[in-house]
Amino acid sequence: MSPKNYIALSTVCKHYEIEMTLFQQLNETGLIEVIEIQESPCISEDKLKNLEKMLRLYQELEINAAGIETIFHLVDRIQNLQQETIDLKSRLRLYEE
């Protein structure tokens, strides 16, 4: 693991003016994966997009970590159902022709 692919959570906290406790809660629920690099908690750069979505929900809509977990779970289920619908439609087209 190379440190250049990770962002320190202290930097994210300063940028978004947010407490470290939110990241601890998101890590406990499994929404983010916090990795220690040189004794500093960090998050992978490729997970930053989802983290920014979570921070917007937290700051703008005042949704707590449990609510964010629920929202992300439901969005994931919707995406899975949409993909399943697409797959079933393509299978159905085989029989229509």
Summary of the structure (lengths in Angstrom):
residues: 97
radius of gyration: 18.0
end to end distance: 50.8
largest distance: 61.2
contacts: 244
relative contact order: 0.13
helix: 71%
strand: 11%
